Amino acid sequence: MRLIYFSPVPWASFAQRPHKFVEWFRATRGKEVLWIDPYPTRLPRLADLRTRGRAKNGEVVAPDWLTIVSPRVLPIEPLLGISLFNRLLWNKVIQRVNSFIKDGECQIVIGKPSELALRVIALNPTVFSLYDAMDDFPAFYCGLSHLSMRRREQAVAAKVSQISVSSATLVDKFASYRLKLILALNACAVDSLPPVSLKGRIDKPVIGYVGTISEWFDWSLVFCLAASNPSVCIRLIGPVHSMPPGRLPQNLEMLPACDHGTAMKLMGEFSIGLIPFKLTNLTAAVDPIKYYEYRALGLPVISTSFGQMALRHGDEGVFIVEKNSNLVALTNAAMAFEDKLSEIEEFRAKNSWLKRFTESGLLTAVTQRL
């Protein structure tokens, strides 16, 4: 069995669910993967000029079992009629896909809805297809681009053989397709984590966050957390696309983006893992991978009540910030929490990508599941 994967992120980006999906497929099926990098599915914005040319995640080399295809398109997909010009640019990609399918039994996974993905499954109606929804993609867009993505996603959901989603909110969204719908939450790359160990006491506690700081990041909460806990260091690590609302508190420090290995080492210095996301339509469908990474390192987690985290209220090591939460008491409770070695090991065993994808029943024929 071979795999064609329409990815929502480039192969050269930091490893996320799509990367782990194809690695799991290779480990369990042992066959080749044709990875199709994403292309613009919304109309361009002025901000795109500022991000053009931004460095990628170093020199990323694809393994010999994976072939990367980067479609050439114009950023006009939301424009009905005019977007048909892109079909002329897709000819070589579609020929490559069709040749890949003819060379042996194949399955198609769509990680992000696009006209190209719809075209491929329309040309290959007998090939098993899966839509793996790791986000509520229309929520990332606005205006015409939002309407276009919503329409495109509905078309993908209707035509694929199976749908997998990464959060309970997305289960509700695709409830009308319940006979072909499965839930496969996110997980973490346990093989890249340091050995299980209990954290020792440190002189100055650190509440840390690793990840992108963008429109969904709750700067107000972070500032309040810093003000409420002046003896605690608040450390934010990652690229910044949403600037802080004012001068940083003295106990708040920011570090630049880094590779995954360095990020894991820096997380090892945390006392608490932080996930300060706003409650929006965009975050309502999110199951944050950083939650799994924090807990797999034995860190307690302070998080807002968004997405899948809202369902973890009361879970071991999870401390949810509500509207009227006492941030001092919440922080002290998180600081006092301690995992046992056996509990960390058990968490890792239950939340590896291999375990998650295998037990969820992904890429299993629908007729075998009914």
C-alpha positions in Angstrom: 0.0 0.0 0.0 1.3 3.4 -1.0 0.2 6.9 0.1 -0.5 10.2 -1.5 -0.6 13.0 1.2 -2.0 16.5 0.5 -0.3 18.2 3.4 -1.5 21.4 5.2 2.2 22.3 6.0 5.4 22.0 3.9 7.7 19.1 4.5 10.4 21.6 5.4 8.4 23.0 8.3 8.6 21.9 11.9 7.4 18.3 12.3 3.7 18.3 13.1 0.8 15.8 12.8 1.2 15.5 9.0 4.8 14.5 9.3 4.1 12.0 12.0 1.2 10.6 10.0 3.4 9.7 7.0 6.1 8.4 9.3 3.5 6.2 11.0 2.3 5.0 7.6 5.8 4.1 6.5 6.5 2.3 9.8 3.4 0.2 9.6 3.0 -0.2 5.9 6.6 0.0 4.7 5.7 1.7 1.4 6.4 4.9 -0.5 4.7 8.2 0.1 4.0 11.0 -2.4 3.9 14.2 -0.3 2.2 17.2 -1.9 3.2 20.5 -0.3 0.4 23.1 0.3 -0.2 26.0 -2.0 -2.1 29.3 -1.3 -5.8 28.6 -0.9 -6.8 32.1 0.1 -6.4 35.5 -1.6 -3.1 37.3 -0.8 -2.8 39.9 1.9 -0.4 42.7 2.6 1.1 40.7 5.5 2.3 38.1 3.0 4.9 40.6 1.7 6.4 40.7 5.2 6.6 37.0 5.5 8.0 36.3 2.0 11.5 34.8 2.1 11.3 33.8 5.8 13.8 31.1 6.6 12.6 27.5 6.7 13.5 25.0 9.4 17.1 24.6 8.3 18.1 22.2 5.5 15.4 19.5 5.7 16.1 16.4 3.6 13.3 14.0 2.7 13.8 10.3 3.4 14.3 8.0 0.4 10.8 6.6 0.7 9.2 10.0 0.4 8.8 12.2 -2.7 7.9 15.9 -2.4 5.8 17.6 -5.0 5.3 21.4 -4.9 2.4 22.6 -7.1 2.7 25.8 -9.0 -0.4 27.9 -8.7 -1.7 31.5 -8.7 -3.1 32.7 -5.4 -6.6 33.0 -6.8 -8.3 29.8 -5.7 -11.3 31.5 -3.9 -12.2 33.2 -7.2 -14.7 31.0 -9.0 -14.1 30.7 -12.7 -10.8 32.6 -12.7 -9.2 29.8 -10.5 -9.7 27.4 -13.4 -6.5 28.8 -14.8 -4.7 26.8 -12.1 -5.8 23.6 -13.7 -3.3 24.3 -16.5 -0.5 24.5 -13.9 -1.6 21.3 -12.3 -1.1 19.0 -15.3 2.3 17.8 -14.3 1.3 17.2 -10.7 -1.8 15.2 -11.8 0.3 13.2 -14.2 2.7 12.4 -11.3 -0.2 11.4 -9.1 -1.8 9.2 -11.7 1.5 7.5 -12.4 2.0 6.9 -8.7 -1.5 5.4 -8.4 -1.0 3.1 -11.4 2.3 1.7 -9.9 0.5 -0.1 -7.1 -2.3 -0.1 -4.6 -2.7 3.4 -3.1 -4.6 5.5 -0.7 -5.2 9.3 -0.7 -5.1 11.5 2.5 -6.1 15.1 2.4 -4.7 17.1 5.2 -6.1 20.4 4.0 -9.0 21.0 1.5 -7.9 22.3 -1.9 -9.2 22.3 -5.5 -6.2 20.2 -6.5 -7.1 17.5 -3.9 -10.7 17.5 -5.0 -9.6 17.1 -8.6 -7.4 14.1 -7.8 -10.1 12.2 -5.9 -12.6 13.0 -8.7 -10.2 11.5 -11.2 -9.7 8.5 -9.0 -13.1 7.6 -7.5 -12.3 4.0 -6.7 -9.2 4.9 -4.6 -9.7 5.0 -0.8 -9.5 8.5 0.5 -9.3 10.1 3.9 -9.8 13.7 5.1 -7.7 14.2 8.2 -8.9 17.4 9.7 -6.4 18.7 12.3 -7.9 22.2 12.4 -11.1 24.1 11.6 -9.5 25.4 8.4 -12.3 28.0 7.4 -11.7 29.7 10.8 -8.2 30.7 9.6 -9.7 32.8 6.8 -12.1 35.7 6.4 -14.3 37.1 3.7 -14.4 35.4 0.3 -11.5 33.1 1.3 -13.5 31.9 4.3 -16.5 31.1 2.2 -14.4 29.4 -0.4 -12.6 27.2 2.1 -15.9 26.3 3.9 -17.4 25.2 0.5 -14.3 23.3 -0.4 -14.1 21.5 2.9 -17.8 20.5 2.6 -17.0 19.1 -0.8 -14.0 17.1 0.5 -16.0 15.7 3.4 -18.8 14.6 1.2 -16.5 12.8 -1.3 -13.9 11.1 0.8 -14.2 7.5 2.1 -13.4 8.4 5.7 -13.0 11.4 7.9 -10.7 11.6 10.9 -10.7 14.7 13.2 -8.3 15.8 16.0 -10.8 17.3 18.5 -14.3 16.8 19.9 -15.4 20.1 18.4 -14.6 18.8 15.0 -16.5 15.6 15.8 -19.6 17.8 16.3 -18.8 19.8 13.1 -18.8 16.6 10.9 -21.5 14.8 12.9 -23.6 14.4 9.7 -20.9 12.0 8.4 -20.9 9.9 11.6 -20.8 6.6 9.6 -17.3 7.4 8.2 -16.1 9.7 11.1 -13.4 8.8 13.7 -11.7 10.8 16.4 -7.9 10.7 16.5 -6.6 13.2 19.0 -3.1 14.6 18.7 -0.1 13.1 20.5 3.6 13.7 20.8 6.9 12.3 19.4 7.9 10.3 22.5 11.0 8.9 20.7 12.4 12.4 20.6 11.9 13.1 24.3 14.6 12.9 27.0 14.5 9.9 29.3 11.8 9.9 31.9 12.9 11.7 35.1 11.4 13.6 38.0 12.2 17.3 38.0 14.3 18.6 40.8 13.6 21.8 42.7 15.0 24.9 41.1 15.8 28.2 42.7 13.5 30.3 40.5 10.4 28.7 39.1 9.7 29.1 35.4 6.3 29.1 33.7 7.2 28.5 30.1 5.6 28.5 26.6 7.0 27.1 23.4 5.2 27.8 20.1 4.1 30.5 17.7 2.8 33.7 19.2 0.1 34.9 16.9 -3.5 36.3 16.9 -4.7 33.5 19.1 -2.1 34.2 21.9 -3.7 35.8 25.0 -1.2 38.5 25.9 -3.5 40.0 28.5 -3.5 36.7 30.5 0.3 36.4 30.3 0.7 39.9 31.6 -1.7 39.2 34.4 0.1 36.0 35.2 3.4 37.8 35.4 2.0 40.6 37.6 0.4 38.1 40.0 3.6 36.0 40.4 6.5 38.5 40.4 8.9 35.9 41.8 8.2 33.6 38.9 9.9 33.8 35.5 7.5 33.8 32.6 9.5 32.5 29.5 8.1 32.6 26.0 9.9 30.8 23.2 9.0 31.0 19.6 8.3 33.2 16.5 6.3 36.4 17.2 3.5 37.5 14.8 1.4 39.3 17.4 3.3 41.9 19.4 2.8 42.4 23.2 0.4 45.2 24.1 3.0 47.2 26.0 6.3 47.1 27.8 7.2 43.6 29.0 7.0 43.0 32.8 10.4 42.5 34.4 9.8 38.8 35.1 8.8 38.1 31.5 11.4 37.1 29.0 11.2 36.1 25.3 13.5 33.8 23.4 13.6 33.3 19.6 12.4 30.3 17.7 14.6 27.2 17.9 14.8 23.7 16.6 12.8 20.9 18.2 15.8 19.4 20.1 16.6 22.7 21.6 13.0 23.3 22.5 12.9 20.0 24.4 15.9 21.0 26.4 14.4 24.4 27.2 11.2 22.8 28.3 13.2 20.7 30.7 13.9 23.9 32.5 10.3 24.8 33.0 8.4 24.3 36.3 5.0 24.7 34.5 4.0 24.5 30.9 1.7 27.3 29.7 -0.9 27.4 26.9 -2.4 30.9 27.0 -4.8 30.8 24.0 -7.8 33.1 23.5 -11.3 31.5 23.2 -12.1 32.0 19.5 -13.7 30.1 16.6 -10.1 29.3 15.5 -9.0 27.8 18.8 -12.3 26.0 19.5 -11.3 23.0 17.4 -7.6 22.8 18.6 -6.0 19.9 20.5 -2.6 21.4 21.3 0.4 19.2 20.7 2.3 21.2 23.3 -0.1 19.8 26.0 1.2 16.3 25.3 4.8 17.4 25.2 4.5 19.3 28.5 2.8 16.4 30.3 5.2 13.8 28.7 8.0 15.7 30.4 6.2 15.6 33.7 5.2 19.2 33.7 1.9 20.5 35.1 0.0 22.6 32.6 -1.7 26.0 33.1 -4.1 26.5 30.2 -7.1 28.5 29.2 -10.4 26.7 28.6 -10.2 26.5 24.8 -10.8 23.6 22.4 -9.9 20.1 23.7 -8.3 21.6 26.8 -11.8 22.6 28.0 -12.5 18.9 28.3 -9.4 18.3 30.4 -10.7 20.2 33.4 -9.9 18.1 36.5 -7.3 15.9 34.7 -4.1 15.1 36.5 -1.6 17.9 36.2 -4.0 20.3 34.3 -4.9 23.6 35.8 -7.5 25.5 33.8 -7.8 29.3 33.9 -11.4 30.4 34.2 -12.8 34.0 33.9 -12.5 34.7 37.7 -9.5 32.5 38.5 -7.1 33.4 41.3 -3.9 33.3 39.3 -1.7 33.2 42.5 -3.6 30.2 43.9 -3.7 28.5 40.5 0.0 28.9 40.0 0.7 27.7 43.6 -1.4 24.6 43.0 0.4 23.8 39.7 3.8 24.3 41.4 2.8 21.9 44.2 1.8 19.2 41.7 4.2 16.3 41.2 4.1 13.3 38.9 5.4 9.8 39.7 7.9 8.3 37.3 5.4 5.5 36.5 2.7 8.1 35.6 5.0 9.9 33.2 5.9 6.6 31.6 2.2 5.7 31.3 1.3 9.0 29.8 4.0 8.6 27.1 2.9 5.1 26.3 -0.7 6.2 25.9 0.0 9.3 23.8 2.6 8.4 21.2 1.8 9.1 17.6 2.2 5.4 16.8 -0.3 4.4 19.5 -2.7 7.2 18.5 -2.8 6.5 14.7 -2.8 2.7 15.1 -5.6 2.5 17.6 -7.8 5.1 15.9 -8.4 2.9 12.9 -7.1 5.4 10.4 -7.0 4.2 6.8 -9.3 1.3 7.5 -11.9 0.6 4.9 -15.3 1.9 6.0 -17.0 -1.3 5.2 -14.8 -3.1 7.7 -15.8 -0.7 10.5 -19.6 -0.8 10.1 
